[in-house]
Amino acid sequence: MSERVLVRQMELGPMQNFVYLLGDPKTREAAVIDPAWDVAKILAQARQDELTIKHLIVTHNHFDHINGIATLLEQTDAMVHAHRDDAEELAVEVAPSSMHLVGGGEIVKVGQVPVTLVHTPGHTPGSQCVHVHDRLLTGDTLFIRACGRTDLPGGDPAELYRSLATLKKMDDHTYVLPGHNYADQPTSTLAQEKRENPFLQFQALEEFLRMVHV
């Protein structure tokens, strides 16, 4: 993997969530991706890596991915970056002055590291992936050998199909870092997923919908 960015993967909470600490090795500025569950451990890891948390990036608004935001905002001077289509559920967690709403395609600078937010609706309307150098943090859009659910409020299987098609166009060497530890390995590559993930095999929406039983 590239050394232009530091990425720590932490499994936290009862739902096998992956929380990520993403840092600029030069400026020591950092972002937490999907801040949830064990805030003390997140802060301890940042201290160990000599990083200062300046950004909280949300892949989607489900409770198990955002329940640490309020506590982290009390202890850091961070800005929350979330997609506007998921913002309503975040309103109780974040003051407007600490919220940066995006629409998709925006670049957030973590120190000197450009981080691209890729809108990938389907699991929720505002789901987004985080693309930095050769890493793709996929939240609950794409798992290793699986994909996110669409049967929860706001879920849309047709949108998820289109979002997965967008991810398939990215470089095969891109590392996939999912939002949960649901597989026998914590990371993958897009090349592996294109070969082995059944939800990336479909060439037509109707086939995908039959697979997800819609």
Phi and psi restraints in degrees (value plus and minus 20) as a CYANA .aco file:
   2 SER   PHI     -84.6   -44.6
   2 SER   PSI     124.0   164.0
   3 GLU   PHI    -118.2   -78.2
   3 GLU   PSI     -10.1    29.9
   4 ARG   PHI     -94.9   -54.9
   4 ARG   PSI     -31.1     8.9
   5 VAL   PHI    -167.1  -127.1
   5 VAL   PSI     123.7   163.7
   6 LEU   PHI    -116.9   -76.9
   6 LEU   PSI     108.7   148.7
   7 VAL   PHI    -149.8  -109.8
   7 VAL   PSI     100.9   140.9
   8 ARG   PHI    -126.3   -86.3
   8 ARG   PSI     110.2   150.2
   9 GLN   PHI    -126.1   -86.1
   9 GLN   PSI     100.7   140.7
  10 MET   PHI    -142.5  -102.5
  10 MET   PSI     106.8   146.8
  11 GLU   PHI    -109.4   -69.4
  11 GLU   PSI      97.8   137.8
  12 LEU   PHI    -153.3  -113.3
  12 LEU   PSI     127.0   167.0
  13 GLY   PHI      66.0   106.0
  13 GLY   PSI     149.5   189.5
  14 PRO   PHI     -96.6   -56.6
  14 PRO   PSI     -29.1    10.9
  15 MET   PHI    -126.2   -86.2
  15 MET   PSI      -0.3    39.7
  16 GLN   PHI      36.7    76.7
  16 GLN   PSI      19.9    59.9
  17 ASN   PHI     -91.4   -51.4
  17 ASN   PSI     122.3   162.3
  18 PHE   PHI    -118.4   -78.4
  18 PHE   PSI     103.3   143.3
  19 VAL   PHI    -129.4   -89.4
  19 VAL   PSI     118.5   158.5
  20 TYR   PHI    -137.6   -97.6
  20 TYR   PSI     119.0   159.0
  21 LEU   PHI    -130.2   -90.2
  21 LEU   PSI      97.3   137.3
  22 LEU   PHI    -135.6   -95.6
  22 LEU   PSI     103.2   143.2
  23 GLY   PHI    -153.8  -113.8
  23 GLY   PSI     132.8   172.8
  24 ASP   PHI    -108.4   -68.4
  24 ASP   PSI      96.1   136.1
  25 PRO   PHI     -82.7   -42.7
  25 PRO   PSI     -41.2    -1.2
  26 LYS   PHI    -108.1   -68.1
  26 LYS   PSI     -72.2   -32.2
  27 THR   PHI    -107.7   -67.7
  27 THR   PSI     -36.3     3.7
  28 ARG   PHI      47.0    87.0
  28 ARG   PSI      -2.2    37.8
  29 GLU   PHI    -102.9   -62.9
  29 GLU   PSI     128.0   168.0
  30 ALA   PHI    -160.6  -120.6
  30 ALA   PSI     140.1   180.1
  31 ALA   PHI    -145.9  -105.9
  31 ALA   PSI     124.8   164.8
  32 VAL   PHI    -123.8   -83.8
  32 VAL   PSI     107.0   147.0
  33 ILE   PHI    -118.3   -78.3
  33 ILE   PSI     102.9   142.9
  34 ASP   PHI      37.5    77.5
  34 ASP   PSI      45.8    85.8
  35 PRO   PHI     -90.5   -50.5
  35 PRO   PSI      92.1   132.1
  36 ALA   PHI    -174.2  -134.2
  36 ALA   PSI     141.6   181.6
  37 TRP   PHI      48.3    88.3
  37 TRP   PSI    -113.5   -73.5
  38 ASP   PHI    -119.6   -79.6
  38 ASP   PSI      63.3   103.3
  39 VAL   PHI     -83.6   -43.6
  39 VAL   PSI     -56.2   -16.2
  40 ALA   PHI     -79.7   -39.7
  40 ALA   PSI     -60.4   -20.4
  41 LYS   PHI     -88.9   -48.9
  41 LYS   PSI     -57.8   -17.8
  42 ILE   PHI     -82.0   -42.0
  42 ILE   PSI     -66.8   -26.8
  43 LEU   PHI     -85.6   -45.6
  43 LEU   PSI     -58.1   -18.1
  44 ALA   PHI     -84.7   -44.7
  44 ALA   PSI     -60.5   -20.5
  45 GLN   PHI     -84.8   -44.8
  45 GLN   PSI     -60.7   -20.7
  46 ALA   PHI     -81.5   -41.5
  46 ALA   PSI     -63.0   -23.0
  47 ARG   PHI     -83.6   -43.6
  47 ARG   PSI     -62.0   -22.0
  48 GLN   PHI     -81.3   -41.3
  48 GLN   PSI     -57.8   -17.8
  49 ASP   PHI    -107.7   -67.7
  49 ASP   PSI     -17.0    23.0
  50 GLU   PHI      36.9    76.9
  50 GLU   PSI      27.9    67.9
  51 LEU   PHI    -134.9   -94.9
  51 LEU   PSI     127.9   167.9
  52 THR   PHI    -130.0   -90.0
  52 THR   PSI     100.4   140.4
  53 ILE   PHI     -97.2   -57.2
  53 ILE   PSI      98.2   138.2
  54 LYS   PHI    -138.3   -98.3
  54 LYS   PSI     -32.6     7.4
  55 HIS   PHI    -159.6  -119.6
  55 HIS   PSI     123.3   163.3
  56 LEU   PHI    -142.5  -102.5
  56 LEU   PSI      98.0   138.0
  57 ILE   PHI    -131.4   -91.4
  57 ILE   PSI     108.1   148.1
  58 VAL   PHI    -127.3   -87.3
  58 VAL   PSI     103.5   143.5
  59 THR   PHI     -98.6   -58.6
  59 THR   PSI     -47.9    -7.9
  60 HIS   PHI    -190.0  -150.0
  60 HIS   PSI     152.2   192.2
  61 ASN   PHI    -114.8   -74.8
  61 ASN   PSI      -7.5    32.5
  62 HIS   PHI     -89.9   -49.9
  62 HIS   PSI     125.7   165.7
  63 PHE   PHI     -73.2   -33.2
  63 PHE   PSI     -59.6   -19.6
  64 ASP   PHI     -91.5   -51.5
  64 ASP   PSI     -25.0    15.0
  65 HIS   PHI    -131.4   -91.4
  65 HIS   PSI     -24.5    15.5
  66 ILE   PHI    -151.0  -111.0
  66 ILE   PSI     -20.2    19.8
  67 ASN   PHI     -92.7   -52.7
  67 ASN   PSI     -23.2    16.8
  68 GLY   PHI    -121.6   -81.6
  68 GLY   PSI     -19.4    20.6
  69 ILE   PHI     -81.4   -41.4
  69 ILE   PSI     -70.9   -30.9
  70 ALA   PHI     -77.9   -37.9
  70 ALA   PSI     -64.3   -24.3
  71 THR   PHI     -86.2   -46.2
  71 THR   PSI     -61.6   -21.6
  72 LEU   PHI     -85.8   -45.8
  72 LEU   PSI     -55.1   -15.1
  73 LEU   PHI     -88.2   -48.2
  73 LEU   PSI     -47.1    -7.1
  74 GLU   PHI     -91.4   -51.4
  74 GLU   PSI     -45.3    -5.3
  75 GLN   PHI    -132.9   -92.9
  75 GLN   PSI     -23.4    16.6
  76 THR   PHI    -157.9  -117.9
  76 THR   PSI     142.8   182.8
  77 ASP   PHI    -120.5   -80.5
  77 ASP   PSI      48.6    88.6
  78 ALA   PHI    -130.2   -90.2
  78 ALA   PSI     133.5   173.5
  79 MET   PHI    -124.8   -84.8
  79 MET   PSI     117.7   157.7
  80 VAL   PHI    -115.7   -75.7
  80 VAL   PSI     109.2   149.2
  81 HIS   PHI    -133.1   -93.1
  81 HIS   PSI      96.6   136.6
  82 ALA   PHI    -161.4  -121.4
  82 ALA   PSI     134.4   174.4
  83 HIS   PHI     -93.1   -53.1
  83 HIS   PSI     120.9   160.9
  84 ARG   PHI     -81.4   -41.4
  84 ARG   PSI     -47.3    -7.3
  85 ASP   PHI     -94.9   -54.9
  85 ASP   PSI     -30.7     9.3
  86 ASP   PHI    -130.2   -90.2
  86 ASP   PSI     -15.2    24.8
  87 ALA   PHI     -88.0   -48.0
  87 ALA   PSI     -51.9   -11.9
  88 GLU   PHI     -78.1   -38.1
  88 GLU   PSI     -60.7   -20.7
  89 GLU   PHI     -92.8   -52.8
  89 GLU   PSI     -37.4     2.6
  90 LEU   PHI    -112.2   -72.2
  90 LEU   PSI     -30.7     9.3
  91 ALA   PHI     -78.6   -38.6
  91 ALA   PSI     -54.4   -14.4
  92 VAL   PHI     -94.9   -54.9
  92 VAL   PSI     -34.7     5.3
  93 GLU   PHI    -115.9   -75.9
  93 GLU   PSI     -49.9    -9.9
  94 VAL   PHI    -150.9  -110.9
  94 VAL   PSI     109.8   149.8
  95 ALA   PHI     -89.4   -49.4
  95 ALA   PSI     126.2   166.2
  96 PRO   PHI     -73.8   -33.8
  96 PRO   PSI     -53.5   -13.5
  97 SER   PHI     -88.1   -48.1
  97 SER   PSI     -38.7     1.3
  98 SER   PHI    -124.5   -84.5
  98 SER   PSI     -12.2    27.8
  99 MET   PHI    -132.2   -92.2
  99 MET   PSI     111.0   151.0
 100 HIS   PHI    -136.9   -96.9
 100 HIS   PSI      87.8   127.8
 101 LEU   PHI    -108.4   -68.4
 101 LEU   PSI     117.0   157.0
 102 VAL   PHI    -141.8  -101.8
 102 VAL   PSI     146.2   186.2
 103 GLY   PHI    -136.8   -96.8
 103 GLY   PSI     -31.0     9.0
 104 GLY   PHI     100.5   140.5
 104 GLY   PSI     109.6   149.6
 105 GLY   PHI      74.5   114.5
 105 GLY   PSI     -28.0    12.0
 106 GLU   PHI     -87.9   -47.9
 106 GLU   PSI     134.8   174.8
 107 ILE   PHI    -133.8   -93.8
 107 ILE   PSI     105.6   145.6
 108 VAL   PHI    -123.9   -83.9
 108 VAL   PSI     108.2   148.2
 109 LYS   PHI    -110.4   -70.4
 109 LYS   PSI      97.4   137.4
 110 VAL   PHI    -120.9   -80.9
 110 VAL   PSI      80.0   120.0
 111 GLY   PHI      42.8    82.8
 111 GLY   PSI    -139.9   -99.9
 112 GLN   PHI    -122.7   -82.7
 112 GLN   PSI     -13.7    26.3
 113 VAL   PHI    -112.1   -72.1
 113 VAL   PSI     100.1   140.1
 114 PRO   PHI     -99.7   -59.7
 114 PRO   PSI     108.6   148.6
 115 VAL   PHI    -139.5   -99.5
 115 VAL   PSI      99.9   139.9
 116 THR   PHI    -116.9   -76.9
 116 THR   PSI     111.9   151.9
 117 LEU   PHI    -118.6   -78.6
 117 LEU   PSI      97.9   137.9
 118 VAL   PHI    -126.8   -86.8
 118 VAL   PSI      94.9   134.9
 119 HIS   PHI     -90.2   -50.2
 119 HIS   PSI     101.2   141.2
 120 THR   PHI    -153.6  -113.6
 120 THR   PSI      50.4    90.4
 121 PRO   PHI     -85.4   -45.4
 121 PRO   PSI     141.7   181.7
 122 GLY   PHI     122.0   162.0
 122 GLY   PSI     -76.0   -36.0
 123 HIS   PHI     -89.7   -49.7
 123 HIS   PSI     -65.5   -25.5
 124 THR   PHI    -157.5  -117.5
 124 THR   PSI     144.0   184.0
 125 PRO   PHI     -81.3   -41.3
 125 PRO   PSI     -52.6   -12.6
 126 GLY   PHI    -125.5   -85.5
 126 GLY   PSI      -0.3    39.7
 127 SER   PHI     -78.4   -38.4
 127 SER   PSI     121.5   161.5
 128 GLN   PHI    -165.5  -125.5
 128 GLN   PSI     130.8   170.8
 129 CYS   PHI    -123.5   -83.5
 129 CYS   PSI     136.6   176.6
 130 VAL   PHI    -134.3   -94.3
 130 VAL   PSI      94.3   134.3
 131 HIS   PHI    -130.7   -90.7
 131 HIS   PSI      99.4   139.4
 132 VAL   PHI    -159.3  -119.3
 132 VAL   PSI      96.2   136.2
 133 HIS   PHI      32.6    72.6
 133 HIS   PSI    -136.2   -96.2
 134 ASP   PHI    -121.8   -81.8
 134 ASP   PSI      -0.6    39.4
 135 ARG   PHI    -135.8   -95.8
 135 ARG   PSI     122.2   162.2
 136 LEU   PHI    -148.7  -108.7
 136 LEU   PSI      89.4   129.4
 137 LEU   PHI    -110.7   -70.7
 137 LEU   PSI      91.6   131.6
 138 THR   PHI    -119.7   -79.7
 138 THR   PSI     -18.3    21.7
 139 GLY   PHI      34.0    74.0
 139 GLY   PSI    -151.4  -111.4
 140 ASP   PHI    -125.6   -85.6
 140 ASP   PSI       0.3    40.3
 141 THR   PHI    -100.0   -60.0
 141 THR   PSI     -71.8   -31.8
 142 LEU   PHI    -149.3  -109.3
 142 LEU   PSI     103.9   143.9
 143 PHE   PHI    -124.8   -84.8
 143 PHE   PSI     152.7   192.7
 144 ILE   PHI     -95.0   -55.0
 144 ILE   PSI      95.0   135.0
 145 ARG   PHI      47.3    87.3
 145 ARG   PSI      -2.6    37.4
 146 ALA   PHI    -176.4  -136.4
 146 ALA   PSI    -197.2  -157.2
 147 CYS   PHI    -163.6  -123.6
 147 CYS   PSI     153.8   193.8
 148 GLY   PHI     -91.1   -51.1
 148 GLY   PSI     138.9   178.9
 149 ARG   PHI     -92.4   -52.4
 149 ARG   PSI     133.5   173.5
 150 THR   PHI    -145.2  -105.2
 150 THR   PSI     -10.0    30.0
 151 ASP   PHI    -118.6   -78.6
 151 ASP   PSI     -11.1    28.9
 152 LEU   PHI    -116.0   -76.0
 152 LEU   PSI     142.9   182.9
 153 PRO   PHI     -71.8   -31.8
 153 PRO   PSI     110.5   150.5
 154 GLY   PHI      68.4   108.4
 154 GLY   PSI     -28.2    11.8
 155 GLY   PHI     -92.0   -52.0
 155 GLY   PSI     127.7   167.7
 156 ASP   PHI    -169.2  -129.2
 156 ASP   PSI      85.0   125.0
 157 PRO   PHI     -83.0   -43.0
 157 PRO   PSI     -54.5   -14.5
 158 ALA   PHI     -85.9   -45.9
 158 ALA   PSI     -60.5   -20.5
 159 GLU   PHI     -84.5   -44.5
 159 GLU   PSI     -61.1   -21.1
 160 LEU   PHI     -83.1   -43.1
 160 LEU   PSI     -60.7   -20.7
 161 TYR   PHI     -77.2   -37.2
 161 TYR   PSI     -65.5   -25.5
 162 ARG   PHI     -87.3   -47.3
 162 ARG   PSI     -56.3   -16.3
 163 SER   PHI     -86.1   -46.1
 163 SER   PSI     -62.2   -22.2
 164 LEU   PHI     -83.7   -43.7
 164 LEU   PSI     -56.5   -16.5
 165 ALA   PHI     -82.7   -42.7
 165 ALA   PSI     -56.6   -16.6
 166 THR   PHI     -84.3   -44.3
 166 THR   PSI     -64.3   -24.3
 167 LEU   PHI     -85.3   -45.3
 167 LEU   PSI     -54.0   -14.0
 168 LYS   PHI     -81.8   -41.8
 168 LYS   PSI     -42.8    -2.8
 169 LYS   PHI    -100.2   -60.2
 169 LYS   PSI     -29.9    10.1
 170 MET   PHI     -96.8   -56.8
 170 MET   PSI     146.6   186.6
 171 ASP   PHI     -78.4   -38.4
 171 ASP   PSI     115.0   155.0
 172 ASP   PHI     -78.0   -38.0
 172 ASP   PSI     -48.5    -8.5
 173 HIS   PHI    -102.5   -62.5
 173 HIS   PSI     -19.8    20.2
 174 THR   PHI     -85.8   -45.8
 174 THR   PSI     111.3   151.3
 175 TYR   PHI    -100.1   -60.1
 175 TYR   PSI     114.9   154.9
 176 VAL   PHI    -120.1   -80.1
 176 VAL   PSI     100.1   140.1
 177 LEU   PHI    -138.6   -98.6
 177 LEU   PSI      83.7   123.7
 178 PRO   PHI    -101.8   -61.8
 178 PRO   PSI     153.9   193.9
 179 GLY   PHI    -107.4   -67.4
 179 GLY   PSI     -28.9    11.1
 180 HIS   PHI    -162.3  -122.3
 180 HIS   PSI     133.7   173.7
 181 ASN   PHI    -112.8   -72.8
 181 ASN   PSI      57.1    97.1
 182 TYR   PHI    -124.5   -84.5
 182 TYR   PSI     -18.1    21.9
 183 ALA   PHI    -143.9  -103.9
 183 ALA   PSI    -198.5  -158.5
 184 ASP   PHI    -107.1   -67.1
 184 ASP   PSI     -12.9    27.1
 185 GLN   PHI    -166.8  -126.8
 185 GLN   PSI     126.6   166.6
 186 PRO   PHI    -101.4   -61.4
 186 PRO   PSI     -39.7     0.3
 187 THR   PHI    -159.2  -119.2
 187 THR   PSI     148.8   188.8
 188 SER   PHI    -171.8  -131.8
 188 SER   PSI    -189.3  -149.3
 189 THR   PHI    -148.2  -108.2
 189 THR   PSI     140.8   180.8
 190 LEU   PHI     -83.4   -43.4
 190 LEU   PSI     -53.4   -13.4
 191 ALA   PHI     -80.6   -40.6
 191 ALA   PSI     -65.4   -25.4
 192 GLN   PHI     -82.3   -42.3
 192 GLN   PSI     -63.8   -23.8
 193 GLU   PHI     -86.5   -46.5
 193 GLU   PSI     -57.8   -17.8
 194 LYS   PHI     -83.0   -43.0
 194 LYS   PSI     -51.6   -11.6
 195 ARG   PHI    -101.7   -61.7
 195 ARG   PSI     -58.3   -18.3
 196 GLU   PHI    -138.3   -98.3
 196 GLU   PSI     -33.3     6.7
 197 ASN   PHI    -108.0   -68.0
 197 ASN   PSI      95.0   135.0
 198 PRO   PHI     -81.9   -41.9
 198 PRO   PSI     -44.7    -4.7
 199 PHE   PHI     -99.9   -59.9
 199 PHE   PSI     -25.1    14.9
 200 LEU   PHI    -126.3   -86.3
 200 LEU   PSI     -11.5    28.5
 201 GLN   PHI    -112.2   -72.2
 201 GLN   PSI     -36.1     3.9
 202 PHE   PHI     -99.7   -59.7
 202 PHE   PSI     120.9   160.9
 203 GLN   PHI    -123.3   -83.3
 203 GLN   PSI     -25.4    14.6
 204 ALA   PHI    -162.0  -122.0
 204 ALA   PSI     125.4   165.4
 205 LEU   PHI     -78.9   -38.9
 205 LEU   PSI     -59.8   -19.8
 206 GLU   PHI     -80.8   -40.8
 206 GLU   PSI     -58.1   -18.1
 207 GLU   PHI     -85.7   -45.7
 207 GLU   PSI     -61.8   -21.8
 208 PHE   PHI     -83.3   -43.3
 208 PHE   PSI     -63.2   -23.2
 209 LEU   PHI     -83.0   -43.0
 209 LEU   PSI     -56.3   -16.3
 210 ARG   PHI     -86.0   -46.0
 210 ARG   PSI     -55.4   -15.4
 211 MET   PHI     -86.9   -46.9
 211 MET   PSI     -58.7   -18.7
 212 VAL   PHI    -112.4   -72.4
 212 VAL   PSI     -12.4    27.6
 213 HIS   PHI      42.9    82.9
 213 HIS   PSI      20.7    60.7
